[in-house]
Amino acid sequence: MQQLVEYLVQAIVDEPEAVHITPVERGGMTVYQIEVAQSDLGKVIGRHGRTADALRIVVGAAAKTRNVRATVDIIS
């Protein structure tokens, strides 16, 4: 799952080497905390949070196929 999140985020940003993904367990769910360069923060969030929501949907769907729970948080 972490590789999927990393792949998706690196495809969006201008500085893929600055992407850091940290998995954190919270209440039976894995939360992937995404850190990107400050200049790429807007690209990852998107207009009105649409890109962030799309990332959460894709990660949630992929997690469901593996019978786990996962989501994404963007750390600024």
PDB file of N, CA, C and O in Angstrom, chain B, residues numbered from 101:
ATOM      1  N   MET B 101       0.814  -1.190   0.000  1.00  0.00           N
ATOM      2  CA  MET B 101       0.000   0.000   0.000  1.00  0.00           C
ATOM      3  C   MET B 101       0.866   1.265   0.000  1.00  0.00           C
ATOM      4  O   MET B 101       0.558   2.241  -0.684  1.00  0.00           O
ATOM      5  N   GLN B 102       1.933   1.231   0.763  1.00  0.00           N
ATOM      6  CA  GLN B 102       2.801   2.403   0.821  1.00  0.00           C
ATOM      7  C   GLN B 102       3.406   2.709  -0.544  1.00  0.00           C
ATOM      8  O   GLN B 102       3.567   3.874  -0.910  1.00  0.00           O
ATOM      9  N   GLN B 103       3.737   1.671  -1.291  1.00  0.00           N
ATOM     10  CA  GLN B 103       4.296   1.874  -2.625  1.00  0.00           C
ATOM     11  C   GLN B 103       3.270   2.524  -3.550  1.00  0.00           C
ATOM     12  O   GLN B 103       3.626   3.366  -4.374  1.00  0.00           O
ATOM     13  N   LEU B 104       2.011   2.142  -3.421  1.00  0.00           N
ATOM     14  CA  LEU B 104       0.949   2.744  -4.221  1.00  0.00           C
ATOM     15  C   LEU B 104       0.816   4.229  -3.907  1.00  0.00           C
ATOM     16  O   LEU B 104       0.745   5.058  -4.814  1.00  0.00           O
ATOM     17  N   VAL B 105       0.782   4.561  -2.624  1.00  0.00           N
ATOM     18  CA  VAL B 105       0.662   5.961  -2.214  1.00  0.00           C
ATOM     19  C   VAL B 105       1.853   6.763  -2.732  1.00  0.00           C
ATOM     20  O   VAL B 105       1.688   7.862  -3.263  1.00  0.00           O
ATOM     21  N   GLU B 106       3.041   6.211  -2.575  1.00  0.00           N
ATOM     22  CA  GLU B 106       4.251   6.893  -3.023  1.00  0.00           C
ATOM     23  C   GLU B 106       4.230   7.110  -4.536  1.00  0.00           C
ATOM     24  O   GLU B 106       4.575   8.192  -5.010  1.00  0.00           O
ATOM     25  N   TYR B 107       3.836   6.112  -5.281  1.00  0.00           N
ATOM     26  CA  TYR B 107       3.759   6.204  -6.741  1.00  0.00           C
ATOM     27  C   TYR B 107       2.787   7.302  -7.169  1.00  0.00           C
ATOM     28  O   TYR B 107       3.109   8.119  -8.031  1.00  0.00           O
ATOM     29  N   LEU B 108       1.607   7.318  -6.571  1.00  0.00           N
ATOM     30  CA  LEU B 108       0.594   8.297  -6.938  1.00  0.00           C
ATOM     31  C   LEU B 108       1.042   9.725  -6.617  1.00  0.00           C
ATOM     32  O   LEU B 108       0.881  10.631  -7.435  1.00  0.00           O
ATOM     33  N   VAL B 109       1.600   9.918  -5.433  1.00  0.00           N
ATOM     34  CA  VAL B 109       2.006  11.263  -5.019  1.00  0.00           C
ATOM     35  C   VAL B 109       3.193  11.748  -5.850  1.00  0.00           C
ATOM     36  O   VAL B 109       3.229  12.910  -6.256  1.00  0.00           O
ATOM     37  N   GLN B 110       4.153  10.880  -6.104  1.00  0.00           N
ATOM     38  CA  GLN B 110       5.318  11.281  -6.891  1.00  0.00           C
ATOM     39  C   GLN B 110       4.929  11.655  -8.322  1.00  0.00           C
ATOM     40  O   GLN B 110       5.605  12.464  -8.958  1.00  0.00           O
ATOM     41  N   ALA B 111       3.850  11.073  -8.824  1.00  0.00           N
ATOM     42  CA  ALA B 111       3.387  11.406 -10.173  1.00  0.00           C
ATOM     43  C   ALA B 111       2.755  12.796 -10.226  1.00  0.00           C
ATOM     44  O   ALA B 111       2.690  13.405 -11.294  1.00  0.00           O
ATOM     45  N   ILE B 112       2.293  13.298  -9.094  1.00  0.00           N
ATOM     46  CA  ILE B 112       1.605  14.588  -9.044  1.00  0.00           C
ATOM     47  C   ILE B 112       2.574  15.750  -8.860  1.00  0.00           C
ATOM     48  O   ILE B 112       2.383  16.812  -9.452  1.00  0.00           O
ATOM     49  N   VAL B 113       3.609  15.562  -8.051  1.00  0.00           N
ATOM     50  CA  VAL B 113       4.463  16.676  -7.624  1.00  0.00           C
ATOM     51  C   VAL B 113       5.596  16.966  -8.607  1.00  0.00           C
ATOM     52  O   VAL B 113       5.920  16.154  -9.474  1.00  0.00           O
ATOM     53  N   ASP B 114       6.192  18.162  -8.441  1.00  0.00           N
ATOM     54  CA  ASP B 114       7.349  18.550  -9.242  1.00  0.00           C
ATOM     55  C   ASP B 114       8.660  18.058  -8.643  1.00  0.00           C
ATOM     56  O   ASP B 114       9.641  17.872  -9.363  1.00  0.00           O
ATOM     57  N   GLU B 115       8.681  17.846  -7.325  1.00  0.00           N
ATOM     58  CA  GLU B 115       9.880  17.389  -6.631  1.00  0.00           C
ATOM     59  C   GLU B 115       9.625  16.017  -5.996  1.00  0.00           C
ATOM     60  O   GLU B 115       9.402  15.932  -4.788  1.00  0.00           O
ATOM     61  N   PRO B 116       9.656  14.942  -6.798  1.00  0.00           N
ATOM     62  CA  PRO B 116       9.337  13.616  -6.251  1.00  0.00           C
ATOM     63  C   PRO B 116      10.339  13.125  -5.202  1.00  0.00           C
ATOM     64  O   PRO B 116       9.998  12.287  -4.367  1.00  0.00           O
ATOM     65  N   GLU B 117      11.559  13.637  -5.239  1.00  0.00           N
ATOM     66  CA  GLU B 117      12.543  13.201  -4.242  1.00  0.00           C
ATOM     67  C   GLU B 117      12.231  13.746  -2.855  1.00  0.00           C
ATOM     68  O   GLU B 117      12.775  13.253  -1.867  1.00  0.00           O
ATOM     69  N   ALA B 118      11.368  14.750  -2.760  1.00  0.00           N
ATOM     70  CA  ALA B 118      11.000  15.350  -1.477  1.00  0.00           C
ATOM     71  C   ALA B 118       9.789  14.672  -0.835  1.00  0.00           C
ATOM     72  O   ALA B 118       9.358  15.074   0.245  1.00  0.00           O
ATOM     73  N   VAL B 119       9.242  13.658  -1.482  1.00  0.00           N
ATOM     74  CA  VAL B 119       8.065  12.966  -0.958  1.00  0.00           C
ATOM     75  C   VAL B 119       8.497  11.961   0.107  1.00  0.00           C
ATOM     76  O   VAL B 119       9.385  11.138  -0.112  1.00  0.00           O
ATOM     77  N   HIS B 120       7.838  12.053   1.278  1.00  0.00           N
ATOM     78  CA  HIS B 120       8.089  11.105   2.372  1.00  0.00           C
ATOM     79  C   HIS B 120       6.747  10.579   2.857  1.00  0.00           C
ATOM     80  O   HIS B 120       5.843  11.351   3.176  1.00  0.00           O
ATOM     81  N   ILE B 121       6.628   9.264   2.908  1.00  0.00           N
ATOM     82  CA  ILE B 121       5.403   8.605   3.358  1.00  0.00           C
ATOM     83  C   ILE B 121       5.706   7.883   4.662  1.00  0.00           C
ATOM     84  O   ILE B 121       6.658   7.106   4.742  1.00  0.00           O
ATOM     85  N   THR B 122       4.892   8.142   5.686  1.00  0.00           N
ATOM     86  CA  THR B 122       5.072   7.492   6.977  1.00  0.00           C
ATOM     87  C   THR B 122       3.780   6.780   7.353  1.00  0.00           C
ATOM     88  O   THR B 122       2.759   7.439   7.546  1.00  0.00           O
ATOM     89  N   PRO B 123       3.795   5.447   7.462  1.00  0.00           N
ATOM     90  CA  PRO B 123       2.585   4.735   7.897  1.00  0.00           C
ATOM     91  C   PRO B 123       2.447   4.791   9.417  1.00  0.00           C
ATOM     92  O   PRO B 123       3.412   4.566  10.147  1.00  0.00           O
ATOM     93  N   VAL B 124       1.242   5.093   9.881  1.00  0.00           N
ATOM     94  CA  VAL B 124       0.949   5.172  11.307  1.00  0.00           C
ATOM     95  C   VAL B 124      -0.319   4.366  11.562  1.00  0.00           C
ATOM     96  O   VAL B 124      -1.310   4.523  10.848  1.00  0.00           O
ATOM     97  N   GLU B 125      -0.292   3.509  12.572  1.00  0.00           N
ATOM     98  CA  GLU B 125      -1.468   2.710  12.930  1.00  0.00           C
ATOM     99  C   GLU B 125      -2.342   3.491  13.906  1.00  0.00           C
ATOM    100  O   GLU B 125      -1.867   3.956  14.943  1.00  0.00           O
ATOM    101  N   ARG B 126      -3.629   3.632  13.564  1.00  0.00           N
ATOM    102  CA  ARG B 126      -4.589   4.320  14.429  1.00  0.00           C
ATOM    103  C   ARG B 126      -5.897   3.541  14.448  1.00  0.00           C
ATOM    104  O   ARG B 126      -6.600   3.479  13.440  1.00  0.00           O
ATOM    105  N   GLY B 127      -6.216   2.963  15.563  1.00  0.00           N
ATOM    106  CA  GLY B 127      -7.506   2.298  15.719  1.00  0.00           C
ATOM    107  C   GLY B 127      -7.803   1.247  14.676  1.00  0.00           C
ATOM    108  O   GLY B 127      -8.915   1.205  14.150  1.00  0.00           O
ATOM    109  N   GLY B 128      -6.845   0.398  14.360  1.00  0.00           N
ATOM    110  CA  GLY B 128      -7.055  -0.658  13.384  1.00  0.00           C
ATOM    111  C   GLY B 128      -6.988  -0.195  11.943  1.00  0.00           C
ATOM    112  O   GLY B 128      -7.317  -0.952  11.030  1.00  0.00           O
ATOM    113  N   MET B 129      -6.565   1.042  11.731  1.00  0.00           N
ATOM    114  CA  MET B 129      -6.454   1.597  10.388  1.00  0.00           C
ATOM    115  C   MET B 129      -5.037   2.109  10.185  1.00  0.00           C
ATOM    116  O   MET B 129      -4.432   2.666  11.102  1.00  0.00           O
ATOM    117  N   THR B 130      -4.515   1.920   8.990  1.00  0.00           N
ATOM    118  CA  THR B 130      -3.208   2.472   8.648  1.00  0.00           C
ATOM    119  C   THR B 130      -3.416   3.830   8.000  1.00  0.00           C
ATOM    120  O   THR B 130      -4.129   3.957   7.005  1.00  0.00           O
ATOM    121  N   VAL B 131      -2.784   4.839   8.578  1.00  0.00           N
ATOM    122  CA  VAL B 131      -2.854   6.198   8.042  1.00  0.00           C
ATOM    123  C   VAL B 131      -1.500   6.500   7.421  1.00  0.00           C
ATOM    124  O   VAL B 131      -0.476   6.480   8.104  1.00  0.00           O
ATOM    125  N   TYR B 132      -1.500   6.779   6.132  1.00  0.00           N
ATOM    126  CA  TYR B 132      -0.255   7.119   5.443  1.00  0.00           C
ATOM    127  C   TYR B 132      -0.108   8.638   5.461  1.00  0.00           C
ATOM    128  O   TYR B 132      -0.849   9.354   4.788  1.00  0.00           O
ATOM    129  N   GLN B 133       0.854   9.115   6.238  1.00  0.00           N
ATOM    130  CA  GLN B 133       1.102  10.547   6.346  1.00  0.00           C
ATOM    131  C   GLN B 133       2.050  10.957   5.233  1.00  0.00           C
ATOM    132  O   GLN B 133       3.157  10.430   5.117  1.00  0.00           O
ATOM    133  N   ILE B 134       1.608  11.900   4.421  1.00  0.00           N
ATOM    134  CA  ILE B 134       2.370  12.344   3.256  1.00  0.00           C
ATOM    135  C   ILE B 134       3.010  13.688   3.559  1.00  0.00           C
ATOM    136  O   ILE B 134       2.335  14.628   3.981  1.00  0.00           O
ATOM    137  N   GLU B 135       4.311  13.772   3.342  1.00  0.00           N
ATOM    138  CA  GLU B 135       5.025  15.041   3.437  1.00  0.00           C
ATOM    139  C   GLU B 135       5.630  15.330   2.071  1.00  0.00           C
ATOM    140  O   GLU B 135       6.291  14.474   1.483  1.00  0.00           O
ATOM    141  N   VAL B 136       5.402  16.535   1.570  1.00  0.00           N
ATOM    142  CA  VAL B 136       5.943  16.959   0.274  1.00  0.00           C
ATOM    143  C   VAL B 136       6.607  18.318   0.443  1.00  0.00           C
ATOM    144  O   VAL B 136       6.473  18.959   1.486  1.00  0.00           O
ATOM    145  N   ALA B 137       7.320  18.751  -0.585  1.00  0.00           N
ATOM    146  CA  ALA B 137       7.922  20.079  -0.574  1.00  0.00           C
ATOM    147  C   ALA B 137       6.810  21.123  -0.468  1.00  0.00           C
ATOM    148  O   ALA B 137       5.710  20.926  -0.984  1.00  0.00           O
ATOM    149  N   GLN B 138       7.104  22.222   0.197  1.00  0.00           N
ATOM    150  CA  GLN B 138       6.108  23.277   0.398  1.00  0.00           C
ATOM    151  C   GLN B 138       5.514  23.761  -0.926  1.00  0.00           C
ATOM    152  O   GLN B 138       4.327  24.077  -0.998  1.00  0.00           O
ATOM    153  N   SER B 139       6.335  23.817  -1.962  1.00  0.00           N
ATOM    154  CA  SER B 139       5.855  24.283  -3.266  1.00  0.00           C
ATOM    155  C   SER B 139       4.888  23.292  -3.927  1.00  0.00           C
ATOM    156  O   SER B 139       4.139  23.674  -4.827  1.00  0.00           O
ATOM    157  N   ASP B 140       4.895  22.031  -3.494  1.00  0.00           N
ATOM    158  CA  ASP B 140       4.020  21.005  -4.070  1.00  0.00           C
ATOM    159  C   ASP B 140       2.767  20.747  -3.243  1.00  0.00           C
ATOM    160  O   ASP B 140       1.913  19.955  -3.641  1.00  0.00           O
ATOM    161  N   LEU B 141       2.654  21.398  -2.117  1.00  0.00           N
ATOM    162  CA  LEU B 141       1.534  21.140  -1.221  1.00  0.00           C
ATOM    163  C   LEU B 141       0.187  21.394  -1.900  1.00  0.00           C
ATOM    164  O   LEU B 141      -0.746  20.606  -1.745  1.00  0.00           O
ATOM    165  N   GLY B 142       0.087  22.482  -2.644  1.00  0.00           N
ATOM    166  CA  GLY B 142      -1.154  22.800  -3.334  1.00  0.00           C
ATOM    167  C   GLY B 142      -1.528  21.773  -4.394  1.00  0.00           C
ATOM    168  O   GLY B 142      -2.709  21.512  -4.622  1.00  0.00           O
ATOM    169  N   LYS B 143      -0.527  21.193  -5.039  1.00  0.00           N
ATOM    170  CA  LYS B 143      -0.794  20.178  -6.062  1.00  0.00           C
ATOM    171  C   LYS B 143      -1.356  18.903  -5.445  1.00  0.00           C
ATOM    172  O   LYS B 143      -2.231  18.261  -6.026  1.00  0.00           O
ATOM    173  N   VAL B 144      -0.856  18.539  -4.273  1.00  0.00           N
ATOM    174  CA  VAL B 144      -1.315  17.320  -3.624  1.00  0.00           C
ATOM    175  C   VAL B 144      -2.718  17.514  -3.049  1.00  0.00           C
ATOM    176  O   VAL B 144      -3.527  16.587  -3.057  1.00  0.00           O
ATOM    177  N   ILE B 145      -3.003  18.705  -2.557  1.00  0.00           N
ATOM    178  CA  ILE B 145      -4.332  18.972  -2.002  1.00  0.00           C
ATOM    179  C   ILE B 145      -5.339  19.200  -3.120  1.00  0.00           C
ATOM    180  O   ILE B 145      -6.444  18.659  -3.073  1.00  0.00           O
ATOM    181  N   GLY B 146      -4.978  19.988  -4.118  1.00  0.00           N
ATOM    182  CA  GLY B 146      -5.872  20.255  -5.241  1.00  0.00           C
ATOM    183  C   GLY B 146      -6.910  21.314  -4.916  1.00  0.00           C
ATOM    184  O   GLY B 146      -7.018  21.770  -3.778  1.00  0.00           O
ATOM    185  N   ARG B 147      -7.668  21.697  -5.926  1.00  0.00           N
ATOM    186  CA  ARG B 147      -8.721  22.697  -5.721  1.00  0.00           C
ATOM    187  C   ARG B 147      -9.821  22.130  -4.845  1.00  0.00           C
ATOM    188  O   ARG B 147     -10.386  21.074  -5.129  1.00  0.00           O
ATOM    189  N   HIS B 148     -10.110  22.849  -3.781  1.00  0.00           N
ATOM    190  CA  HIS B 148     -11.140  22.446  -2.821  1.00  0.00           C
ATOM    191  C   HIS B 148     -10.898  21.038  -2.269  1.00  0.00           C
ATOM    192  O   HIS B 148     -11.843  20.383  -1.829  1.00  0.00           O
ATOM    193  N   GLY B 149      -9.653  20.565  -2.285  1.00  0.00           N
ATOM    194  CA  GLY B 149      -9.310  19.259  -1.729  1.00  0.00           C
ATOM    195  C   GLY B 149      -9.657  18.087  -2.614  1.00  0.00           C
ATOM    196  O   GLY B 149      -9.684  16.950  -2.142  1.00  0.00           O
ATOM    197  N   ARG B 150      -9.922  18.328  -3.881  1.00  0.00           N
ATOM    198  CA  ARG B 150     -10.352  17.245  -4.775  1.00  0.00           C
ATOM    199  C   ARG B 150      -9.263  16.203  -5.006  1.00  0.00           C
ATOM    200  O   ARG B 150      -9.551  15.007  -5.043  1.00  0.00           O
ATOM    201  N   THR B 151      -8.027  16.640  -5.162  1.00  0.00           N
ATOM    202  CA  THR B 151      -6.942  15.681  -5.391  1.00  0.00           C
ATOM    203  C   THR B 151      -6.715  14.839  -4.146  1.00  0.00           C
ATOM    204  O   THR B 151      -6.518  13.627  -4.242  1.00  0.00           O
ATOM    205  N   ALA B 152      -6.743  15.472  -2.976  1.00  0.00           N
ATOM    206  CA  ALA B 152      -6.585  14.738  -1.716  1.00  0.00           C
ATOM    207  C   ALA B 152      -7.720  13.728  -1.541  1.00  0.00           C
ATOM    208  O   ALA B 152      -7.484  12.591  -1.133  1.00  0.00           O
ATOM    209  N   ASP B 153      -8.940  14.140  -1.847  1.00  0.00           N
ATOM    210  CA  ASP B 153     -10.076  13.218  -1.759  1.00  0.00           C
ATOM    211  C   ASP B 153      -9.918  12.040  -2.719  1.00  0.00           C
ATOM    212  O   ASP B 153     -10.225  10.901  -2.367  1.00  0.00           O
ATOM    213  N   ALA B 154      -9.437  12.319  -3.930  1.00  0.00           N
ATOM    214  CA  ALA B 154      -9.233  11.248  -4.905  1.00  0.00           C
ATOM    215  C   ALA B 154      -8.171  10.264  -4.413  1.00  0.00           C
ATOM    216  O   ALA B 154      -8.326   9.054  -4.571  1.00  0.00           O
ATOM    217  N   LEU B 155      -7.087  10.783  -3.813  1.00  0.00           N
ATOM    218  CA  LEU B 155      -6.060   9.901  -3.241  1.00  0.00           C
ATOM    219  C   LEU B 155      -6.661   9.004  -2.158  1.00  0.00           C
ATOM    220  O   LEU B 155      -6.379   7.807  -2.108  1.00  0.00           O
ATOM    221  N   ARG B 156      -7.484   9.587  -1.300  1.00  0.00           N
ATOM    222  CA  ARG B 156      -8.115   8.804  -0.226  1.00  0.00           C
ATOM    223  C   ARG B 156      -9.029   7.723  -0.792  1.00  0.00           C
ATOM    224  O   ARG B 156      -9.069   6.608  -0.273  1.00  0.00           O
ATOM    225  N   ILE B 157      -9.762   8.050  -1.850  1.00  0.00           N
ATOM    226  CA  ILE B 157     -10.670   7.069  -2.454  1.00  0.00           C
ATOM    227  C   ILE B 157      -9.888   5.914  -3.066  1.00  0.00           C
ATOM    228  O   ILE B 157     -10.245   4.753  -2.868  1.00  0.00           O
ATOM    229  N   VAL B 158      -8.827   6.220  -3.806  1.00  0.00           N
ATOM    230  CA  VAL B 158      -8.031   5.172  -4.453  1.00  0.00           C
ATOM    231  C   VAL B 158      -7.362   4.289  -3.394  1.00  0.00           C
ATOM    232  O   VAL B 158      -7.377   3.064  -3.511  1.00  0.00           O
ATOM    233  N   VAL B 159      -6.784   4.898  -2.376  1.00  0.00           N
ATOM    234  CA  VAL B 159      -6.112   4.124  -1.321  1.00  0.00           C
ATOM    235  C   VAL B 159      -7.132   3.287  -0.553  1.00  0.00           C
ATOM    236  O   VAL B 159      -6.861   2.132  -0.224  1.00  0.00           O
ATOM    237  N   GLY B 160      -8.284   3.850  -0.269  1.00  0.00           N
ATOM    238  CA  GLY B 160      -9.332   3.103   0.427  1.00  0.00           C
ATOM    239  C   GLY B 160      -9.817   1.912  -0.380  1.00  0.00           C
ATOM    240  O   GLY B 160     -10.035   0.833   0.173  1.00  0.00           O
ATOM    241  N   ALA B 161      -9.988   2.098  -1.681  1.00  0.00           N
ATOM    242  CA  ALA B 161     -10.433   1.005  -2.548  1.00  0.00           C
ATOM    243  C   ALA B 161      -9.373  -0.091  -2.647  1.00  0.00           C
ATOM    244  O   ALA B 161      -9.692  -1.279  -2.604  1.00  0.00           O
ATOM    245  N   ALA B 162      -8.105   0.318  -2.781  1.00  0.00           N
ATOM    246  CA  ALA B 162      -7.026  -0.670  -2.846  1.00  0.00           C
ATOM    247  C   ALA B 162      -6.907  -1.423  -1.529  1.00  0.00           C
ATOM    248  O   ALA B 162      -6.647  -2.626  -1.522  1.00  0.00           O
ATOM    249  N   ALA B 163      -7.093  -0.730  -0.427  1.00  0.00           N
ATOM    250  CA  ALA B 163      -7.023  -1.384   0.888  1.00  0.00           C
ATOM    251  C   ALA B 163      -8.165  -2.377   1.059  1.00  0.00           C
ATOM    252  O   ALA B 163      -7.983  -3.452   1.630  1.00  0.00           O
ATOM    253  N   LYS B 164      -9.328  -2.013   0.567  1.00  0.00           N
ATOM    254  CA  LYS B 164     -10.493  -2.895   0.700  1.00  0.00           C
ATOM    255  C   LYS B 164     -10.276  -4.220  -0.031  1.00  0.00           C
ATOM    256  O   LYS B 164     -10.733  -5.264   0.434  1.00  0.00           O
ATOM    257  N   THR B 165      -9.584  -4.184  -1.165  1.00  0.00           N
ATOM    258  CA  THR B 165      -9.323  -5.424  -1.893  1.00  0.00           C
ATOM    259  C   THR B 165      -8.379  -6.337  -1.113  1.00  0.00           C
ATOM    260  O   THR B 165      -8.341  -7.546  -1.343  1.00  0.00           O
ATOM    261  N   ARG B 166      -7.611  -5.740  -0.180  1.00  0.00           N
ATOM    262  CA  ARG B 166      -6.685  -6.524   0.653  1.00  0.00           C
ATOM    263  C   ARG B 166      -7.246  -6.770   2.051  1.00  0.00           C
ATOM    264  O   ARG B 166      -6.542  -7.270   2.929  1.00  0.00           O
ATOM    265  N   ASN B 167      -8.524  -6.416   2.257  1.00  0.00           N
ATOM    266  CA  ASN B 167      -9.203  -6.583   3.536  1.00  0.00           C
ATOM    267  C   ASN B 167      -8.500  -5.869   4.684  1.00  0.00           C
ATOM    268  O   ASN B 167      -8.399  -6.402   5.789  1.00  0.00           O
ATOM    269  N   VAL B 168      -8.021  -4.670   4.417  1.00  0.00           N
ATOM    270  CA  VAL B 168      -7.442  -3.816   5.453  1.00  0.00           C
ATOM    271  C   VAL B 168      -8.092  -2.443   5.338  1.00  0.00           C
ATOM    272  O   VAL B 168      -8.796  -2.161   4.368  1.00  0.00           O
ATOM    273  N   ARG B 169      -7.856  -1.597   6.323  1.00  0.00           N
ATOM    274  CA  ARG B 169      -8.368  -0.234   6.300  1.00  0.00           C
ATOM    275  C   ARG B 169      -7.192   0.715   6.199  1.00  0.00           C
ATOM    276  O   ARG B 169      -6.208   0.570   6.925  1.00  0.00           O
ATOM    277  N   ALA B 170      -7.284   1.678   5.312  1.00  0.00           N
ATOM    278  CA  ALA B 170      -6.200   2.640   5.127  1.00  0.00           C
ATOM    279  C   ALA B 170      -6.751   3.965   4.633  1.00  0.00           C
ATOM    280  O   ALA B 170      -7.784   4.020   3.965  1.00  0.00           O
ATOM    281  N   THR B 171      -6.043   5.025   4.972  1.00  0.00           N
ATOM    282  CA  THR B 171      -6.391   6.358   4.500  1.00  0.00           C
ATOM    283  C   THR B 171      -5.104   7.179   4.355  1.00  0.00           C
ATOM    284  O   THR B 171      -4.006   6.696   4.631  1.00  0.00           O
ATOM    285  N   VAL B 172      -5.265   8.409   3.921  1.00  0.00           N
ATOM    286  CA  VAL B 172      -4.127   9.288   3.657  1.00  0.00           C
ATOM    287  C   VAL B 172      -4.322  10.601   4.399  1.00  0.00           C
ATOM    288  O   VAL B 172      -5.422  11.155   4.402  1.00  0.00           O
ATOM    289  N   ASP B 173      -3.265  11.104   5.029  1.00  0.00           N
ATOM    290  CA  ASP B 173      -3.230  12.442   5.630  1.00  0.00           C
ATOM    291  C   ASP B 173      -2.095  13.213   4.994  1.00  0.00           C
ATOM    292  O   ASP B 173      -1.021  12.663   4.751  1.00  0.00           O
ATOM    293  N   ILE B 174      -2.327  14.475   4.728  1.00  0.00           N
ATOM    294  CA  ILE B 174      -1.290  15.326   4.155  1.00  0.00           C
ATOM    295  C   ILE B 174      -0.773  16.237   5.255  1.00  0.00           C
ATOM    296  O   ILE B 174      -1.526  17.010   5.849  1.00  0.00           O
ATOM    297  N   ILE B 175       0.533  16.133   5.517  1.00  0.00           N
ATOM    298  CA  ILE B 175       1.167  16.912   6.575  1.00  0.00           C
ATOM    299  C   ILE B 175       1.787  18.155   5.938  1.00  0.00           C
ATOM    300  O   ILE B 175       2.566  18.053   4.989  1.00  0.00           O
ATOM    301  N   SER B 176       1.438  19.320   6.465  1.00  0.00           N
ATOM    302  CA  SER B 176       1.995  20.551   5.907  1.00  0.00           C
ATOM    303  C   SER B 176       3.153  21.053   6.754  1.00  0.00           C
ATOM    304  O   SER B 176       3.749  22.083   6.437  1.00  0.00           O
TER     305      SER B 176
END
